[in-house]
Amino acid sequence: MNRTSPHVHDVAIVGFGAVGQLLALLLGRAGHDVVALERWPEPYPLPRAVHFDHEIGRVLQAAGVGEEVRAVTDPVPDHYEWRNAAGQALVRIDWSGDGPSGWPTASFFSQPRLEAVLAAAAERSATVTVRRGQEVTGLHLAEDVVRLVTRGADGGGEVRARYVVGADGAGSFVRSAMATTVTDLGFFYDWLIVDTLPHEETEWSPMNWQLCDPERPTTIVSGGPGRRRWEFMRLPHESAAELNTPETAWRLLAPWGRTPDNTAIERHTVYTFQARWVDRWHEGRLLLAGDAAHQMPPFAGQGMCSGMRDAINLAWKLDLVLDGRAGPGLLDTYTSERSEHVQHAIGMSMALGQVICVLDPEAAAARDARMIAAGADPLHALPATPPPVLGDGVLQRAPDGGRAPDVGLLTPQYEVTHRGRTALLDDLTGGGFTLLTDGPAPLDALDAADRGFLAELGAVLVPLYADACPPEGYLDAPGGYLAHLRGHGHAAALVRPDFYLFGAAADGAGLRELVGQLRAQLRRPAAVVR
């Protein structure tokens, strides 16, 4: 059956895994006409990613599925520990409690269950169409539309869209249609991943840990509620093929007390951990997200997290461009912001891997002595890495034209009270651009044009009060936003829809300048792609 239609969607997403699902959901919630094309007719049933951090919890909250996600995840109640072969602690990272985003510092999950939540929410959206079993085999660019040729069990056809996002994995078809190059750091390690379903409920303490044994580096973590994962590094004398067998999996699990009598193996597979990224993620009407744009080792648990950061960064920018509230040049900032940010995650993952993947006994002994002497403190026992910050893009400029201080950093989320309701800020504002101010006074400097521009963006004005809060105000909690603002000498802070700081101002006049900068940056012309 021919499925060709002259209808032009706003966005076509190629690939409907976790990143494609999140992007479809975010764009659908913004009212955009989205079609998702997935080559496989059924959802992938086996585990892959197992971890997300507090920031991604906030992203999922913004997508409207926060409570559903909490129901299928295990928050970490304790620390993440690395031990040597003798059982001594080499590093202990506190993962307990909530992180700065108001979500658990670390959560573990089974990816099929998480994807079921995301896919169902996306498919409930009146403006999102999901077509499974449709492989994209052709891509043709025109001035104002992209034509995708598809094939499937029910025949082929053509799908048209204003923009196409390749969320189609490491072998991305969409990427193959772009002229971009790839930076590969040549970091390769093979590990056997074994996902298990223990028959009995067991308390694992610590819940997640790393055995840094040169005889066989091993990772032991949660696989989500009711699941456990083991990861075993391939040794030089082993081939990937001999490692990736049920017999080998059971042999390696045996020292951990796992047998067919008390455990079922849900999946075993050998992954080659890599470190690389695409040099340009946006080319005309084509964009990339997730594994199509970058791959990294799992040692920092940031692979899927990075893809979801791509999705929310891209969603708010596409939203503004599609509606005409911003010029197409806004999409040029997607690569510059996210590429630098993801390179931090890749660098951190590699640095951790280089500590873990030590097979020489003498080198391992020296590593152990150094880390133990550092008191297992991650600030001193692990390699130093720069803080994660967005690359250049939609960010406040200093008077000299450079970046203003502190911009591009993730902002926290606290509970506040508004009109008698106490909740995390995003649940009260609905997300989007948020202007936080120390009381109402800084807002008095905004004129009608400023307020009109902010209203057009859907920005929410949040005047914060420490006490005696009027109904229209937001009562801050002790140690919350006001402490943060005042500690940095800010009277106002403008937060982007992806929760990164656009900029801040010391007074009302600075706030007017800040709003003016955002207006100018959203209207930048597009770069010419050659």
N, C-alpha and C positions, 0 to 999 in steps of 0.2 A: 504494500500500500504506500502510495506517495504521500508524504507528510509535509510537502512544501506549502508555505503560507506567505502571503505578502506582508503579513503583520510584522512590525518591527518592535522587538522587546527593548526595554531600556538597557538591560544587561543580560548576557548569556554567560553562565558559569559552567566551565567544562571541568567536570569532576565534582562528585558529591560526597566526599569524605567529610571529616570534621571541620576543616577549614572552609570548604565550599558550602557546607550546611550553615555555618555561622554567618558567612557573608550573605547568603541568600536570606537568612532570617533577619539580619540587620537591615538590609535593603528593603525587604518586604515590609518590615515594621515602619519604614519611612514612606511606604506607599508606592514604591517603584515596581514596575513590571519586570519580573525576573524569570528566566527559564534556566533550570539546571539540567545539564546533560551528563548522564553517568553511563559508562560503557557496560557495566555489569548489571544484570537484571535484578539481582538481590543484594541487600547490604552484606558487606564482608562480615562473617560471623565470629572471627577469632580476634584475640587481644593484639594490640600493638602498643601505642603509647599508654602509660599508666599514671602519669603525674601531671598536675598543674599547680601553679603557685597562686598566691593571694591576688595578684593582678588579674590573672585569667578568671578567677572567681568573680571579680568585679565586672569583667567583660561579659561573662555569662549572665550576671545579674542585669546588665544593660540590655541584653538580648531578651529579657523577660522570662528566662528559664531558671533563675537562681534557685528557687525552692525545689524544683524538680531535679536539678543537678545535685543539690545537697543530699537528696534522698538516695542517690546511687553512688555516693563517694564516701571514702573513709578519710576524715581529717587525721593528721598525724598527731598523736598525743604526747610524743616525747621528742627525742633528738635523733639525728642521723649520725651514725658513728662509723668511723673507719678503724679497723683493728689489724694488727700484724698477725703473723702465724702463731705467735705465742699468746694471743688474746689481749695484748696491751692496746689501749686506746691511742690512736695516732691523731685523730681529730674528732671533735664532737660539735656538731652544728645543731643549735636549738631550733627545732621545727614545731615546737608546741605553741598552742594559742593562735590568736589572730595576728595577721601581718598588717602592714600600714594601709592596705586597701579595705580593711574591715572584713576580710575573709580569712579562713585558716591559712597559716603560712604555707602549708603544703597539704595537698589532697591527692589521694590515689583512687583509681577508678578502672573499670573494664571498658575499653573503648567501644565495643558494640553497644553497651548499655548507654553510654554518653551519647553516641551517635543516634541512638533511637530517640532520645529526648530531643536532640537538635533537629533531626529530620522531621519528627512529628510536628514540632512547633513551626518549622518552615512550611510544611505542607498545609498547615491550618491557615496560613496567610492567604488572603483572597487574591493577592497579586503575584504569588509565587507558583510556578508550574514546575514539577519535577518529572523528568522523563528518564526512567531507568531503562537499561538495555539499548541505549542509543550511543554508538561510538562516533566520534567526530573524525571524519576521514579527509575533509577538505576545508580550506579556509581562504576566503577571497575578500580583499579589502576594496572598499569604495570610499568616496570622499566622506560620506556621512553615515555609512553603515558597514557592518561586517556580515558576510554570508558564510554560514557554516554548513557543510555537507555532512549528513549523518547516515548511518546504516544501522539496522537492527533486525531482530527476528520478524518484526512486522513490516519490514521494508525500510526504505531510506527516504530522505527528504532534505529540505533546506530550512535552516533557522536563521533569522535575521535579527541583529541587535545593534544598538548604538555603540556598546562597548562589550568586549569579550574578556573574561578573566580566566586564565588557566590555573585552576587549582587541581591539576591532573597529575600531580606526583613527580617523582624524579625523572621519569621518562616523558615529560610533558610534550604533548602534541602542539599545544599553543606556543610553547617556547621554540619549537622547531621552525615556526613561521616567522620568528623574529631574528633580527640581525645581531642580537646581543652575544657577548662572549661570556665565558665562565672563568672565575678565579678558583683554582684548586690548590689547596695547601699540601696535598700529598700525604694526608694523615689517614692511614689504613690499618684497622685492626678487625679481625674476625672474632665474633663472640657467638656462642650458642645460647639462644634464649629459650627457656623452658617455663611455660605457664602451666600452673597446676591448680587443681581443685581438691584441697584436703577434705577428707571425709568427715573429720571431726573439727570442732571449733577449738582453735589453739591460740593462746596469748603469746605473741612474739614480742620479745623485749631485748633490744630496741625493735621497734616495728620495722625499721629499715636500716640496713648496715652494709658495709663493704669490707670484704676480707682481702687485705693487701698481702697475699701470700705469693711469693715468687714461684712456688710450685704450681699454683693455679689461681690467679686473681678471680674473685667470685663476688657477685652482687646478689644480695638477698633482700627483696623488698616486697611490699604489698602489691597485689595485682588488682586491688579494688575489693569491695566487700566479698568475703568468702573465698578469696583467691590469694595465691602466693606466686611470686616470680623468682626464678634463679637465672643468673647470667654467668656463663663460664667462658673465660678467654681461651681461644685456640692457641695451643702451644706450637712451637716451631716444627716439631716432628709430626704433627697431625695435619691431615687434609681436612678441608671443610666438609667433604663428602662423608668421611668416616666419623666426623664429629656429629653430623646431623642425622642421627638414627635414634629410634626409640631405645635400643639397647644401650647406646652411649648415654642418653639422657638418664635412664634409670641407674646406670653405673655411677654417674656423677651425683645423682640425688641420694644414693644410698648412705653416704657418710652423714647426711643431714636427717636421717631417720625416715626418709620418704620411700615407700615401697608401694607396689600395686595394691597391697592390702589396706593402706590408709590414705591413698592419694590417687587421683586420676590426672594424667597429663592431657591438658587441653590443647596445647600446641608446642611444638619444638621447631626451631628454625635457626639458621645461621645468618646473622647480619654482618655486613662489612661496614663498619663505622667509617664515615668520611667527613671531610671538612671542606666545603666549597659553597660559593654563592654566584649567582648570575650578576653580571656587572650592570645591566640595565633592566629594570623590572617593568618599565612602561615604554611602549613604542606606539605612538599614534593612538589607535583605539584598542590596542591589545595590552593586557596587564597580566602579571604573574603573582601568585601567592602560595605560601606554604612550601612544600618540598619542591615544587616547580621552580622556586626562586632560591632555595638554600637547603643545605643538608649539614648536619652536625652530629658529632658523637653524643651519646645520651648521658654522659657523666654528670651534667648539670641539670638534666631533666627539662631541657628548654626547646626541644624540637617542635612538638605540637604547640607549645606555648608561643613560640616565635611565629608560627603560622597564624595563630589566632590574633596576635598583635598586628600582623599584616591585614587581617580581615577587618578589624575595627578602624585602623588607620585609613584603609581604602574605602570603607563604607561611608564614613562621614564626608570624605572628599568627593566621591561619586555622587552622593546625595546632593551636595551643593552645586556641582557641575551640571547634573541632569536637570535640575530645577532652574538653572540659569542664575542662581544666586552667587555663583563664582565662575570665573573664567576657566577654560580648559587647562590653562597653565598651572592650576592648582595640582593637577595630577603629576606634574614634573617633580613635585616635592615628595612623592611617594617613594621613589628610589632613594633620593638623597637622605631622607629621614630614616627609612627602615633598613637600608643596606648597612649604614654605619652602626645602627643599633644591633642588628643581627650579627655583625662581625664581633661585637663584644661577647655575645652569647657563644659564638663559635670559639673565640679565643679562650673564654673561661672553660668551656667544655674540653678543649684540647689540653689546657694547663692541668686540669684535674686528671684527665686520662694519662698524661705523662707521669703523674705521680702514682696512679693505680697500676698501670700496665708495665711494671718493672719485673723482669724475669731473672735478672742476675742477682744471686744471693748476696754478694758483697754490696752491690748498689742498693739493694733493698734494706740491708742492715744499716747502711749510712743514712738512708731516708728515714728509717724508723727512729734512729737515734736523734736526728734533727727534729722530727715532729714531736717526739716524746719530750725532748728538752724544751720545746715551745709550749708545753703544758696542754697539748691537744686543742689549743686555742686556734680557731680557723683564721683569725686575723694574723697570726704569726706562723702557723704550721703549714698553711697553703700558699701557693704563689700569689702575689699581689696582682690584681686585675683592675683596670679602670672602672669607674661607676658606669652603669648603663645609661646612656643619654642619647636622645635622638640626634641624628645628623642634621645638617642645615636644612631649613625648610620654613614652615609657617611658625615662626618664632619671633619674639620681640627683638628689635635691634637696639643696640646702644647708640649714643650720639655719634660715635666714630664710624658707625655702619656695621660694626661687628655684632656678634651675639651678645645680648644682655646677660647679666649673671643669673645662674640657676635655671634658665629656660631649658625646655626639653627634658626635664626630669619628671618622673612619675609623682603625682600629687597624692596625698593620703585621702582616705574616706573615713569620716567620723559620724557618729550618731548626733543628730540635732533634733530639736522639737519645733514643729511648725503647726500652728492652728490646733494645738492639743494633741498632735500625733508625734511620737518619738520613733525615729527609724534612721537607718543609714541614709546619708544625704541623697544618693541617687534615687532611692525609692520615693523621696519626697519631691524631687525636681523633675524626675523622668529622664535624667541624663542630658546629653547635648552640651552646648557651650554653657558654662556656669561662671557667673561673676560674683566672687566672694568679696564682701567689703566689711571693714571694721565699723559697724554701725551704718546708719543711712547717710551720714554726711558726705562721703566721697561721691555718692550718686548724685548729689545736688549739682555737681559740676557738669553733668551730661546735659547737652541740649536736645532739642526735639529730633534733630537729625541723627544724633548718636543713639538715642533710644529707639528710633525707628529702625536703624540698621540692626541693632541687637535683637529687636523684635522679629525682624525678617529672618534672622538666623535661628530664631527659636531659643535664644539665650535666656536663661533664668537668672534674675537678679536676687542675690542672697545676702541681705544685710544681716549681720551677725550681732547678737547681743549676749553679754555675759550674764545679765539679769534684767529684771523689769522689761521683759520683751513684749512689744505690742503684737496684736494678732497677725499682722502682715510680716512680722520679723521672724527670724530663726534663732532660737535659744541654743547657744553653743554649750557643749559639755566641758567641764574642767579639763584642761590639757588638750583641748580640741583645736579647732581652726584658728581661733583668736590667738592662742598661745603660739601657734605656728606663724601666723601673719606678723604678730608683734615681735616675735623672735628674729624675724628677718627684716624688720623695719618697713613692713608693707602695710598700706592702708587698703589695698585692693589687689586681688589676684584673678586673672582670667584663665580658666581651665578649659582645655579643648574637649571635644566629645570622646577622645580616647584617653582622657584623664591626665594628659601631660600638660605641663605649665606652658601656656603661650607667653605669659609675661605678667609683670607685677608693677605696681605704682606706689609711690610713697605718699601721694596726696591726690586731691581731686583733679588738679591740672595734669598730673602725670597720668591719671586714668583716662582723661580725654585724649591724650597723645597715644595711649595704649590702644584704645578703641579705633582711633584713626589709622594706626599701623595695621591692625587686623583688616580693616576695610580695604586698604591699599593692597595688602598681600593677597587677598582673595580674588582680586581683579587682575592679577598679573597675566600677561599674554603667554600663550603656549610656546614652548621651544619648538624649533623646526627639527623634525626627524629626517635624517638623510640616510 
